[in-house]
Structures are given as structure tokens and as C-alpha cells.
Amino acid sequence: MKYIKPTKFSYLPKFLMPLDLLGIFERDPFGNSLLVRRMLIGIVGWLTYARYTVVNRIQIEGTENLENLPINNVLFLSNHQTYFADVIAFFHIFCAVKWGFQNTMLPPLYLLGPRARQYYVAASETMKKGIVPRIFSAGGALTIERSWRAEGREVQRSVDTSANDKIAKALAHGWVVSFPQGTTSPYAPVRKGTGHLIKNNEPIVIPVVINGFRRAFDKKGLRFKKRNTLLTVKFKAPLLVSPDDTVDDIVAKVRHAIEQDAPEWVK
């Protein structure tokens, strides 16, 4: 990982920025108010908290790997099971870690001061379908146009060249969650763009393995399918990536770290 000084942006002129001790006028690299984002994350957090702790049961492992991370240039790579329930759970956990909680979301006091420097990568088509996705988008979505899939179908279109620039800006500012398979289908291939992203930005890479979300929620992660389901989230130690690793090497390491090597019966 290379050190990148955390970026800071404000609606105020530079000479007035030191006076904003509470961060009221602070914004992200894309012009969005961090105060509004904190409020939004807090509201969504309160509305969804019971989904993970009452209706279902969540088991968290490995948050000790998050405790001493810098506030920026950290990339979380996870397998993917629903559009929104996975990300919301991550945001809950990130905010809890900020407050010193370890492997728990109890009690939800952390929602009184949620973490704002956090983003997640999402397909732009997903974030445009309805008011709820649009609200979630305002909470830190980095929307990209997938070149290989659209509306649930395989497609071929030009690569969204702005995607890596967006993610690089977000990494310079905070933490980013990405789902390198680009789909909720299990054992799908890890996209090479993830390898290029890691090689170009040299972030700290935290692999994450989740389970149970597909059983508990529908594909969007908004409706319940099966209650009292055990949801597991495991944060692993930072992925070791050498400067000599090729993109294919990195892709293979990521696939193994998020436990998405296809078993024989899938092949």
C-alpha cells in the first residue's frame, strides 16, 4: 500500500476551512455534503438495524483487522449475494468499528455519529430503479456502467473508462466496498478491472466473505425471504499483493481470498 494523504473538500473557501470544526460544510470529492450523508446513513441505519439483529442474527468476525486502518485508500472486496443488504450491513459494521465496537452491532449507539467517508461500487442501472435505490445511491454509491451485463442479460459494450477514476477519487478520500464479480451469482469470475484497480492505486485490500444474505433476503435485499437466518460477515487480514504480481495473479488471489474458487461440481 502506498501512502496517500487523505483528501478534504469543503463548500467554504480554503482559508475558512479550519474554522469548520464540526465538519458542517465538508463535502466529498463528488460535491455531496458529508453532513447530509451522515444523516442519511443514520436514518437508513435505524430503519434497517432490526433486519440484522432481531428478524435475523448476524455473526461478525475479524473487525480487529479494521481497527488500525487509515481513513483512506482501503478497498474491501467481497462476494456478493444481494444488491443492498450486503452493503448496508458493511456500513453498519464500519460505523460500529469507528465507535470502538468489536465484532458486534450491539447496541446501535454508533448510528448517532456514523462514518461518512465510505463508498460502494454499484451498477448504475440498479441505482436508478425506484426511490429506495436512489436514496441508497446518495449514501455513497459509485455508479458504473457494466460492460458485460445489463438488465440481467449478458451484453457487450464499451468499457466505462470513468469508473476507475471515480473509485480512485473515493479511495483517496475514504474506504470503498467493491464486489469484484460484478454479480450476485456465486462463483462468477472476478473481473480483471479489479486487478488493474489494485495495481494502479495500491490500496490496502481487505477480503470479506459473507453468507446467509441470499437465504434471508430477496435479490435486491429489501424484502425478507426467510426469517431467523444466520448472517455471517468475515473480514480477513489484508491481502498480500506484490508489485511484481500481474493482473491475473491479483485476480486469482482475490478470487481465492473471497472464497469464490469454483468447486469441481460447478466446473
PASEBA-1860 file (N, C-alpha, C; in nm, 3 decimals):
! residues 267
1> MKYIKPTK> 0.085/-0.120/0.000/0.000/0.000/0.000/0.088/0.124/0.000 ~ 0.055/0.219/-0.084/0.129/0.344/-0.083/0.049/0.448/-0.005 ~ 0.121/0.532/0.068/0.052/0.633/0.147/-0.004/0.742/0.056 ~ -0.130/0.773/0.075/-0.195/0.883/0.004/-0.257/0.973/0.110 ~ -0.216/1.097/0.111/-0.272/1.190/0.207/-0.422/1.202/0.184 ~ -0.503/1.185/0.291/-0.648/1.192/0.272/-0.692/1.326/0.215 ~ -0.774/1.320/0.114/-0.826/1.443/0.056/-0.935/1.502/0.145 ~ -0.950/1.633/0.137/-1.054/1.701/0.214/-1.113/1.811/0.128
9> FSYLPKFL> -1.245/1.818/0.129/-1.315/1.915/0.045/-1.420/1.987/0.130 ~ -1.449/2.109/0.092/-1.545/2.189/0.167/-1.617/2.284/0.074 ~ -1.735/2.327/0.116/-1.806/2.431/0.043/-1.748/2.568/0.074 ~ -1.664/2.576/0.178/-1.604/2.702/0.218/-1.475/2.727/0.141 ~ -1.433/2.852/0.130/-1.301/2.881/0.074/-1.193/2.819/0.162 ~ -1.076/2.790/0.105/-0.972/2.721/0.179/-0.932/2.791/0.308 ~ -0.929/2.923/0.306/-0.883/2.995/0.425/-0.984/2.988/0.539 ~ -1.108/2.949/0.510/-1.210/2.935/0.613/-1.231/2.790/0.659
17> MPLDLLGI> -1.174/2.696/0.587/-1.194/2.555/0.618/-1.153/2.518/0.761 ~ -1.041/2.572/0.815/-1.003/2.536/0.952/-1.106/2.576/1.057 ~ -1.195/2.670/1.024/-1.296/2.715/1.120/-1.414/2.618/1.130 ~ -1.425/2.528/1.034/-1.536/2.432/1.032/-1.500/2.311/1.116 ~ -1.494/2.328/1.248/-1.451/2.223/1.339/-1.546/2.105/1.343 ~ -1.674/2.128/1.318/-1.774/2.021/1.322/-1.795/1.955/1.187 ~ -1.728/2.003/1.085/-1.742/1.943/0.952/-1.877/1.967/0.887 ~ -1.943/2.075/0.925/-2.076/2.103/0.872/-2.073/2.132/0.723
25> FERDPFGN> -1.965/2.197/0.678/-1.956/2.235/0.537/-1.866/2.142/0.456 ~ -1.826/2.032/0.516/-1.739/1.939/0.446/-1.818/1.862/0.339 ~ -1.752/1.833/0.228/-1.816/1.757/0.121/-1.722/1.649/0.071 ~ -1.772/1.562/-0.017/-1.688/1.457/-0.071/-1.630/1.502/-0.206 ~ -1.546/1.421/-0.272/-1.485/1.463/-0.399/-1.586/1.486/-0.511 ~ -1.709/1.440/-0.491/-1.810/1.449/-0.596/-1.912/1.560/-0.568 ~ -1.884/1.641/-0.465/-1.967/1.756/-0.436/-2.084/1.732/-0.344 ~ -2.091/1.614/-0.281/-2.202/1.582/-0.191/-2.168/1.616/-0.047
33> SLLVRRML> -2.263/1.670/0.025/-2.242/1.709/0.164/-2.221/1.588/0.253 ~ -2.113/1.587/0.333/-2.090/1.477/0.427/-2.188/1.484/0.543 ~ -2.234/1.604/0.578/-2.333/1.616/0.684/-2.464/1.549/0.643 ~ -2.506/1.574/0.520/-2.628/1.511/0.469/-2.609/1.360/0.462 ~ -2.492/1.317/0.420/-2.466/1.173/0.410/-2.471/1.108/0.548 ~ -2.411/1.173/0.649/-2.416/1.118/0.784/-2.561/1.103/0.830 ~ -2.642/1.205/0.803/-2.782/1.198/0.842/-2.853/1.085/0.769 ~ -2.825/1.070/0.641/-2.889/0.967/0.561/-2.848/0.827/0.608
41> IGIVGWLT> -2.717/0.809/0.632/-2.669/0.679/0.679/-2.729/0.647/0.816 ~ -2.740/0.749/0.901/-2.801/0.728/1.032/-2.946/0.686/1.022 ~ -3.022/0.753/0.936/-3.165/0.720/0.919/-3.182/0.580/0.863 ~ -3.109/0.549/0.756/-3.118/0.415/0.697/-3.072/0.310/0.798 ~ -2.970/0.345/0.876/-2.921/0.252/0.978/-3.026/0.217/1.081 ~ -3.096/0.319/1.131/-3.201/0.294/1.230/-3.315/0.213/1.170 ~ -3.348/0.240/1.043/-3.459/0.171/0.978/-3.426/0.025/0.948 ~ -3.298/-0.007/0.932/-3.259/-0.143/0.892/-3.196/-0.224/1.004
49> YARYTVVN> -3.171/-0.163/1.117/-3.097/-0.230/1.225/-3.162/-0.363/1.266 ~ -3.293/-0.363/1.282/-3.362/-0.485/1.328/-3.354/-0.598/1.226 ~ -3.333/-0.565/1.100/-3.324/-0.669/0.996/-3.206/-0.763/1.021 ~ -3.102/-0.710/1.087/-2.982/-0.789/1.110/-2.972/-0.845/1.252 ~ -3.041/-0.783/1.345/-3.023/-0.821/1.485/-3.147/-0.880/1.552 ~ -3.264/-0.858/1.494/-3.390/-0.907/1.554/-3.458/-1.008/1.461 ~ -3.486/-0.965/1.339/-3.550/-1.054/1.242/-3.455/-1.167/1.204 ~ -3.328/-1.134/1.189/-3.223/-1.232/1.162/-3.114/-1.217/1.266
57> RIQIEGTE> -3.013/-1.302/1.258/-2.900/-1.296/1.351/-2.771/-1.276/1.271 ~ -2.691/-1.178/1.311/-2.567/-1.153/1.239/-2.447/-1.192/1.323 ~ -2.353/-1.260/1.260/-2.229/-1.302/1.324/-2.113/-1.236/1.250 ~ -2.036/-1.156/1.321/-1.928/-1.078/1.261/-1.794/-1.129/1.312 ~ -1.700/-1.146/1.222/-1.566/-1.189/1.259/-1.462/-1.096/1.195 ~ -1.352/-1.077/1.265/-1.235/-1.014/1.205/-1.231/-0.862/1.206 ~ -1.318/-0.796/1.285/-1.311/-0.649/1.284/-1.182/-0.596/1.345 ~ -1.106/-0.684/1.411/-0.975/-0.640/1.460/-0.884/-0.604/1.343
65> NLENLPIN> -0.913/-0.655/1.224/-0.836/-0.620/1.104/-0.871/-0.481/1.051 ~ -0.975/-0.419/1.108/-1.019/-0.287/1.063/-0.977/-0.176/1.159 ~ -0.941/-0.212/1.281/-0.926/-0.113/1.387/-0.816/-0.011/1.361 ~ -0.706/-0.049/1.301/-0.593/0.042/1.283/-0.573/0.083/1.138 ~ -0.677/0.070/1.058/-0.666/0.109/0.918/-0.665/0.261/0.904 ~ -0.598/0.314/0.803/-0.605/0.458/0.777/-0.746/0.496/0.732 ~ -0.775/0.625/0.731/-0.911/0.668/0.696/-0.936/0.667/0.546 ~ -0.832/0.638/0.468/-0.850/0.636/0.323/-0.765/0.528/0.259
73> NVLFLSNH> -0.786/0.509/0.128/-0.713/0.413/0.046/-0.724/0.270/0.101 ~ -0.846/0.234/0.141/-0.875/0.097/0.185/-0.985/0.042/0.095 ~ -0.960/-0.073/0.036/-1.055/-0.135/-0.056/-1.103/-0.266/0.002 ~ -1.234/-0.278/0.023/-1.295/-0.400/0.072/-1.352/-0.476/-0.048 ~ -1.309/-0.600/-0.063/-1.355/-0.683/-0.174/-1.432/-0.802/-0.118 ~ -1.554/-0.818/-0.163/-1.642/-0.920/-0.105/-1.715/-0.998/-0.213 ~ -1.752/-1.122/-0.180/-1.850/-1.191/-0.262/-1.984/-1.119/-0.246 ~ -2.077/-1.145/-0.336/-2.198/-1.062/-0.345/-2.321/-1.153/-0.343
81> QTYFADVI> -2.421/-1.118/-0.260/-2.540/-1.202/-0.253/-2.671/-1.126/-0.276 ~ -2.675/-0.998/-0.240/-2.792/-0.915/-0.268/-2.745/-0.777/-0.311 ~ -2.834/-0.699/-0.370/-2.794/-0.567/-0.417/-2.764/-0.472/-0.301 ~ -2.848/-0.471/-0.198/-2.836/-0.368/-0.095/-2.810/-0.419/0.047 ~ -2.862/-0.536/0.082/-2.848/-0.583/0.221/-2.702/-0.602/0.260 ~ -2.618/-0.647/0.166/-2.476/-0.666/0.194/-2.410/-0.533/0.231 ~ -2.432/-0.434/0.145/-2.368/-0.303/0.164/-2.416/-0.237/0.293 ~ -2.545/-0.244/0.320/-2.598/-0.181/0.441/-2.535/-0.245/0.565
89> AFFHIFCA> -2.518/-0.376/0.562/-2.453/-0.444/0.675/-2.310/-0.395/0.692 ~ -2.237/-0.379/0.580/-2.100/-0.328/0.588/-2.098/-0.189/0.650 ~ -2.188/-0.103/0.608/-2.190/0.033/0.662/-2.220/0.032/0.812 ~ -2.310/-0.053/0.855/-2.335/-0.069/1.000/-2.205/-0.104/1.071 ~ -2.134/-0.203/1.017/-2.013/-0.253/1.083/-1.903/-0.147/1.083 ~ -1.887/-0.075/0.970/-1.785/0.029/0.964/-1.811/0.137/1.069 ~ -1.936/0.175/1.083/-1.971/0.277/1.183/-1.948/0.225/1.324 ~ -1.980/0.098/1.347/-1.959/0.038/1.480/-1.810/0.034/1.513
97> VKWGFQNT> -1.726/-0.001/1.415/-1.581/-0.005/1.437/-1.528/0.134/1.470 ~ -1.584/0.236/1.404/-1.544/0.374/1.432/-1.566/0.408/1.579 ~ -1.671/0.353/1.637/-1.704/0.378/1.778/-1.633/0.282/1.873 ~ -1.548/0.195/1.821/-1.471/0.105/1.907/-1.536/-0.029/1.933 ~ -1.646/-0.060/1.863/-1.711/-0.189/1.882/-1.628/-0.296/1.810 ~ -1.626/-0.417/1.864/-1.552/-0.526/1.802/-1.644/-0.645/1.779 ~ -1.662/-0.679/1.653/-1.741/-0.795/1.612/-1.884/-0.792/1.663 ~ -1.941/-0.673/1.674/-2.079/-0.661/1.719/-2.141/-0.532/1.668
105> MLPPLYLL> -2.274/-0.534/1.659/-2.351/-0.414/1.624/-2.440/-0.374/1.742 ~ -2.417/-0.431/1.857/-2.497/-0.405/1.976/-2.420/-0.319/2.074 ~ -2.481/-0.213/2.131/-2.608/-0.151/2.091/-2.584/-0.056/1.973 ~ -2.690/-0.003/1.911/-2.672/0.078/1.791/-2.639/0.225/1.816 ~ -2.562/0.251/1.922/-2.526/0.390/1.954/-2.441/0.453/1.844 ~ -2.369/0.369/1.769/-2.282/0.420/1.663/-2.359/0.496/1.555 ~ -2.490/0.473/1.546/-2.571/0.542/1.446/-2.595/0.689/1.481 ~ -2.556/0.728/1.602/-2.567/0.870/1.641/-2.455/0.952/1.576
113> GPRARQYY> -2.349/0.886/1.535/-2.237/0.956/1.468/-2.175/0.864/1.365 ~ -2.247/0.836/1.257/-2.198/0.739/1.158/-2.077/0.787/1.079 ~ -2.007/0.692/1.023/-1.891/0.721/0.940/-1.937/0.765/0.802 ~ -1.882/0.874/0.751/-1.927/0.927/0.622/-1.829/0.899/0.509 ~ -1.703/0.877/0.540/-1.602/0.856/0.434/-1.604/0.710/0.388 ~ -1.715/0.665/0.335/-1.728/0.527/0.288/-1.813/0.524/0.162 ~ -1.774/0.439/0.071/-1.838/0.432/-0.061/-1.856/0.286/-0.100 ~ -1.941/0.263/-0.198/-1.954/0.129/-0.253/-1.978/0.139/-0.403
121> VAASETMK> -1.926/0.040/-0.476/-1.939/0.038/-0.620/-2.069/-0.034/-0.657 ~ -2.148/0.028/-0.746/-2.276/-0.030/-0.785/-2.303/-0.004/-0.931 ~ -2.378/-0.094/-0.993/-2.417/-0.076/-1.134/-2.517/0.039/-1.142 ~ -2.496/0.130/-1.235/-2.582/0.248/-1.246/-2.727/0.211/-1.272 ~ -2.751/0.104/-1.349/-2.888/0.065/-1.379/-2.962/0.022/-1.252 ~ -2.890/-0.039/-1.158/-2.951/-0.083/-1.033/-2.994/0.035/-0.948 ~ -2.915/0.142/-0.949/-2.940/0.255/-0.861/-3.046/0.350/-0.916 ~ -3.098/0.323/-1.035/-3.200/0.410/-1.093/-3.340/0.352/-1.083
129> KGIVPRIF> -3.353/0.231/-1.028/-3.481/0.162/-1.027/-3.558/0.191/-0.898 ~ -3.629/0.302/-0.895/-3.714/0.332/-0.780/-3.653/0.430/-0.683 ~ -3.736/0.477/-0.591/-3.695/0.579/-0.495/-3.597/0.525/-0.392 ~ -3.616/0.398/-0.348/-3.527/0.342/-0.245/-3.384/0.331/-0.296 ~ -3.359/0.275/-0.416/-3.222/0.273/-0.466/-3.161/0.412/-0.483 ~ -3.244/0.509/-0.520/-3.191/0.646/-0.536/-3.147/0.703/-0.400 ~ -3.222/0.670/-0.296/-3.184/0.714/-0.162/-3.053/0.648/-0.121 ~ -3.043/0.517/-0.146/-2.920/0.445/-0.113/-2.802/0.500/-0.193
137> SAGGALTI> -2.829/0.541/-0.317/-2.723/0.596/-0.401/-2.661/0.720/-0.339 ~ -2.747/0.802/-0.277/-2.697/0.924/-0.213/-2.613/0.894/-0.090 ~ -2.618/0.771/-0.043/-2.540/0.733/0.075/-2.396/0.697/0.045 ~ -2.354/0.706/-0.082/-2.215/0.681/-0.113/-2.191/0.588/-0.230 ~ -2.287/0.576/-0.322/-2.271/0.486/-0.436/-2.177/0.545/-0.540 ~ -2.088/0.462/-0.592/-2.005/0.495/-0.706/-2.063/0.418/-0.824 ~ -2.147/0.484/-0.901/-2.220/0.414/-1.007/-2.133/0.399/-1.130 ~ -2.136/0.279/-1.186/-2.059/0.249/-1.307/-2.148/0.176/-1.407
145> ERSWRAEG> -2.112/0.188/-1.533/-2.181/0.114/-1.639/-2.106/-0.016/-1.662 ~ -2.171/-0.129/-1.633/-2.106/-0.257/-1.656/-2.099/-0.286/-1.806 ~ -1.983/-0.330/-1.850/-1.964/-0.355/-1.993/-2.006/-0.496/-2.034 ~ -2.031/-0.581/-1.933/-2.059/-0.721/-1.964/-2.202/-0.765/-1.930 ~ -2.278/-0.680/-1.859/-2.410/-0.723/-1.814/-2.501/-0.603/-1.798 ~ -2.628/-0.619/-1.838/-2.727/-0.512/-1.822/-2.865/-0.574/-1.818 ~ -2.946/-0.529/-1.722/-3.083/-0.578/-1.706/-3.088/-0.730/-1.696 ~ -2.988/-0.789/-1.628/-2.988/-0.933/-1.608/-2.943/-1.014/-1.728
153> REVQRSVD> -2.897/-0.950/-1.834/-2.855/-1.021/-1.954/-2.708/-0.992/-1.986 ~ -2.643/-1.089/-2.048/-2.506/-1.070/-2.093/-2.505/-0.974/-2.212 ~ -2.417/-0.874/-2.209/-2.408/-0.778/-2.318/-2.261/-0.752/-2.350 ~ -2.238/-0.682/-2.456/-2.104/-0.637/-2.492/-2.112/-0.490/-2.530 ~ -2.051/-0.406/-2.448/-2.049/-0.264/-2.479/-1.917/-0.206/-2.431 ~ -1.890/-0.084/-2.470/-1.760/-0.023/-2.437/-1.743/-0.010/-2.286 ~ -1.619/-0.023/-2.243/-1.586/-0.015/-2.101/-1.607/0.127/-2.049 ~ -1.663/0.138/-1.929/-1.683/0.268/-1.866/-1.549/0.318/-1.813
161> TSANDKIA> -1.483/0.401/-1.891/-1.349/0.447/-1.855/-1.348/0.541/-1.734 ~ -1.464/0.596/-1.698/-1.470/0.686/-1.583/-1.475/0.610/-1.451 ~ -1.501/0.480/-1.456/-1.520/0.402/-1.334/-1.396/0.404/-1.245 ~ -1.279/0.374/-1.303/-1.157/0.370/-1.222/-1.123/0.508/-1.166 ~ -1.153/0.615/-1.240/-1.128/0.750/-1.190/-1.215/0.779/-1.069 ~ -1.343/0.739/-1.076/-1.434/0.758/-0.962/-1.383/0.684/-0.839 ~ -1.347/0.558/-0.860/-1.303/0.476/-0.747/-1.172/0.530/-0.690 ~ -1.082/0.576/-0.777/-0.955/0.633/-0.729/-0.979/0.757/-0.643
169> KALAHGWV> -1.073/0.842/-0.685/-1.107/0.961/-0.605/-1.165/0.921/-0.470 ~ -1.252/0.820/-0.473/-1.313/0.774/-0.348/-1.210/0.711/-0.256 ~ -1.115/0.636/-0.312/-1.010/0.576/-0.229/-0.922/0.682/-0.165 ~ -0.895/0.790/-0.238/-0.814/0.899/-0.182/-0.885/0.968/-0.067 ~ -1.017/0.953/-0.063/-1.097/1.021/0.040/-1.137/0.929/0.154 ~ -1.157/0.799/0.126/-1.206/0.710/0.232/-1.196/0.563/0.197 ~ -1.292/0.485/0.248/-1.298/0.342/0.226/-1.396/0.312/0.112 ~ -1.366/0.208/0.035/-1.451/0.169/-0.077/-1.482/0.019/-0.068
177> VSFPQGTT> -1.610/-0.014/-0.084/-1.654/-0.153/-0.092/-1.680/-0.186/-0.238 ~ -1.624/-0.295/-0.285/-1.648/-0.338/-0.422/-1.676/-0.487/-0.424 ~ -1.758/-0.527/-0.520/-1.790/-0.668/-0.539/-1.728/-0.710/-0.672 ~ -1.608/-0.768/-0.668/-1.528/-0.786/-0.789/-1.586/-0.882/-0.893 ~ -1.687/-0.960/-0.853/-1.750/-1.048/-0.951/-1.854/-0.973/-1.036 ~ -1.902/-0.860/-0.983/-1.996/-0.779/-1.058/-2.134/-0.839/-1.072 ~ -2.165/-0.941/-0.994/-2.295/-1.007/-1.000/-2.320/-1.079/-0.868 ~ -2.445/-1.109/-0.839/-2.478/-1.184/-0.717/-2.469/-1.334/-0.739
185> SPYAPVRK> -2.438/-1.379/-0.860/-2.426/-1.522/-0.887/-2.300/-1.578/-0.822 ~ -2.310/-1.689/-0.749/-2.191/-1.745/-0.686/-2.093/-1.802/-0.787 ~ -1.964/-1.794/-0.755/-1.855/-1.849/-0.834/-1.840/-1.785/-0.972 ~ -1.899/-1.667/-0.990/-1.877/-1.593/-1.114/-1.730/-1.547/-1.117 ~ -1.673/-1.529/-1.234/-1.531/-1.488/-1.241/-1.509/-1.347/-1.185 ~ -1.395/-1.328/-1.123/-1.354/-1.195/-1.077/-1.310/-1.115/-1.198 ~ -1.361/-0.994/-1.210/-1.331/-0.910/-1.326/-1.187/-0.856/-1.319 ~ -1.122/-0.852/-1.435/-0.983/-0.807/-1.439/-0.969/-0.660/-1.399
193> GTGHLIKN> -1.077/-0.584/-1.412/-1.071/-0.444/-1.371/-1.031/-0.429/-1.226 ~ -1.068/-0.528/-1.143/-1.027/-0.524/-1.002/-0.877/-0.534/-0.989 ~ -0.816/-0.620/-1.070/-0.670/-0.632/-1.068/-0.601/-0.504/-1.109 ~ -0.653/-0.440/-1.215/-0.596/-0.313/-1.259/-0.613/-0.205/-1.151 ~ -0.730/-0.205/-1.085/-0.757/-0.107/-0.980/-0.656/-0.120/-0.866 ~ -0.629/-0.241/-0.825/-0.534/-0.264/-0.715/-0.393/-0.228/-0.759 ~ -0.357/-0.266/-0.878/-0.221/-0.240/-0.926/-0.196/-0.091/-0.943 ~ -0.296/-0.016/-0.987/-0.277/0.127/-1.014/-0.284/0.212/-0.887
201> NEPIVIPV> -0.365/0.172/-0.789/-0.387/0.257/-0.671/-0.318/0.206/-0.545 ~ -0.277/0.081/-0.546/-0.206/0.021/-0.432/-0.276/0.045/-0.299 ~ -0.405/0.013/-0.290/-0.474/0.030/-0.163/-0.446/-0.085/-0.068 ~ -0.482/-0.069/0.059/-0.492/-0.183/0.149/-0.616/-0.260/0.106 ~ -0.601/-0.388/0.080/-0.713/-0.470/0.033/-0.759/-0.563/0.145 ~ -0.884/-0.547/0.187/-0.941/-0.633/0.291/-1.043/-0.727/0.226 ~ -1.013/-0.856/0.218/-1.111/-0.951/0.165/-1.224/-0.973/0.268 ~ -1.345/-0.989/0.217/-1.461/-1.012/0.302/-1.540/-1.130/0.246
209> VINGFRRA> -1.584/-1.218/0.334/-1.666/-1.331/0.293/-1.798/-1.325/0.369 ~ -1.909/-1.323/0.295/-2.041/-1.316/0.357/-2.121/-1.441/0.322 ~ -2.219/-1.470/0.406/-2.307/-1.582/0.378/-2.440/-1.559/0.449 ~ -2.544/-1.622/0.399/-2.677/-1.614/0.459/-2.766/-1.506/0.403 ~ -2.708/-1.406/0.338/-2.788/-1.295/0.286/-2.881/-1.341/0.175 ~ -2.834/-1.434/0.093/-2.917/-1.484/-0.017/-3.038/-1.561/0.036 ~ -3.020/-1.629/0.148/-3.132/-1.704/0.206/-3.230/-1.611/0.278 ~ -3.177/-1.506/0.339/-3.261/-1.420/0.423/-3.341/-1.318/0.342
217> FDKKGLRF> -3.284/-1.268/0.232/-3.345/-1.158/0.158/-3.366/-1.194/0.011 ~ -3.451/-1.116/-0.055/-3.465/-1.130/-0.199/-3.342/-1.075/-0.267 ~ -3.338/-1.081/-0.400/-3.218/-1.043/-0.474/-3.179/-0.897/-0.448 ~ -3.278/-0.809/-0.434/-3.248/-0.669/-0.405/-3.201/-0.649/-0.262 ~ -3.238/-0.741/-0.175/-3.201/-0.726/-0.034/-3.295/-0.638/0.043 ~ -3.415/-0.616/-0.009/-3.512/-0.527/0.055/-3.625/-0.604/0.122 ~ -3.658/-0.720/0.071/-3.768/-0.799/0.128/-3.714/-0.927/0.191 ~ -3.786/-0.974/0.292/-3.744/-1.096/0.360/-3.787/-1.219/0.281
225> KKRNTLLT> -3.700/-1.319/0.277/-3.735/-1.449/0.221/-3.750/-1.552/0.332 ~ -3.654/-1.551/0.425/-3.655/-1.646/0.536/-3.605/-1.575/0.661 ~ -3.688/-1.570/0.762/-3.650/-1.502/0.886/-3.567/-1.593/0.976 ~ -3.508/-1.533/1.078/-3.424/-1.605/1.174/-3.309/-1.679/1.105 ~ -3.253/-1.613/1.003/-3.140/-1.668/0.929/-3.009/-1.616/0.988 ~ -2.910/-1.703/0.995/-2.779/-1.660/1.042/-2.705/-1.592/0.927 ~ -2.671/-1.464/0.946/-2.594/-1.387/0.850/-2.450/-1.379/0.901 ~ -2.356/-1.415/0.818/-2.217/-1.411/0.861/-2.137/-1.313/0.775
233> VKFKAPLL> -2.051/-1.236/0.841/-1.961/-1.142/0.774/-1.822/-1.161/0.834 ~ -1.729/-1.202/0.751/-1.593/-1.228/0.798/-1.493/-1.138/0.726 ~ -1.425/-1.052/0.802/-1.320/-0.966/0.748/-1.186/-1.036/0.767 ~ -1.115/-1.055/0.658/-0.986/-1.123/0.665/-0.872/-1.022/0.678 ~ -0.754/-1.073/0.705/-0.635/-0.988/0.712/-0.607/-0.929/0.574 ~ -0.539/-0.814/0.568/-0.509/-0.752/0.439/-0.444/-0.850/0.341 ~ -0.487/-0.841/0.216/-0.435/-0.926/0.110/-0.292/-0.884/0.076 ~ -0.202/-0.980/0.068/-0.063/-0.952/0.033/-0.050/-0.948/-0.119
241> VSPDDTVD> -0.017/-0.831/-0.171/-0.001/-0.812/-0.315/0.139/-0.758/-0.342 ~ 0.212/-0.825/-0.428/0.348/-0.783/-0.462/0.346/-0.693/-0.584 ~ 0.437/-0.596/-0.590/0.448/-0.513/-0.712/0.475/-0.594/-0.836 ~ 0.531/-0.714/-0.817/0.564/-0.800/-0.931/0.444/-0.883/-0.978 ~ 0.336/-0.884/-0.900/0.219/-0.962/-0.939/0.156/-0.904/-1.066 ~ 0.118/-0.992/-1.155/0.045/-0.948/-1.274/-0.102/-0.929/-1.238 ~ -0.177/-0.872/-1.330/-0.321/-0.855/-1.308/-0.387/-0.990/-1.287 ~ -0.346/-1.090/-1.365/-0.402/-1.224/-1.349/-0.368/-1.283/-1.213
249> DIVAKVRH> -0.247/-1.257/-1.165/-0.207/-1.305/-1.032/-0.297/-1.244/-0.925 ~ -0.321/-1.114/-0.936/-0.403/-1.044/-0.837/-0.546/-1.095/-0.841 ~ -0.599/-1.114/-0.961/-0.735/-1.166/-0.976/-0.747/-1.303/-0.909 ~ -0.648/-1.389/-0.929/-0.651/-1.522/-0.868/-0.646/-1.512/-0.715 ~ -0.563/-1.421/-0.664/-0.554/-1.403/-0.518/-0.687/-1.353/-0.461 ~ -0.750/-1.259/-0.531/-0.878/-1.206/-0.484/-0.984/-1.315/-0.485 ~ -0.991/-1.390/-0.594/-1.091/-1.497/-0.606/-1.077/-1.597/-0.491 ~ -0.953/-1.633/-0.460/-0.929/-1.728/-0.351/-0.963/-1.666/-0.215
257> AIEQDAPE> -0.926/-1.539/-0.197/-0.946/-1.473/-0.067/-1.093/-1.457/-0.034 ~ -1.177/-1.432/-0.135/-1.322/-1.417/-0.108/-1.395/-1.550/-0.126 ~ -1.315/-1.658/-0.136/-1.367/-1.796/-0.137/-1.463/-1.821/-0.252 ~ -1.422/-1.776/-0.370/-1.504/-1.795/-0.489/-1.436/-1.880/-0.596 ~ -1.337/-1.962/-0.553/-1.283/-2.062/-0.644/-1.393/-2.164/-0.671 ~ -1.426/-2.184/-0.796/-1.537/-2.273/-0.830/-1.504/-2.417/-0.794 ~ -1.592/-2.484/-0.719/-1.570/-2.626/-0.689/-1.586/-2.712/-0.815 ~ -1.544/-2.836/-0.805/-1.546/-2.925/-0.921/-1.686/-2.944/-0.977
265> WVK> -1.786/-2.948/-0.887/-1.922/-2.975/-0.935/-1.979/-2.857/-1.015 ~ -1.922/-2.735/-0.995/-1.964/-2.619/-1.073/-1.897/-2.624/-1.210 ~ -1.771/-2.663/-1.212/-1.698/-2.669/-1.338/-1.757/-2.775/-1.430
END
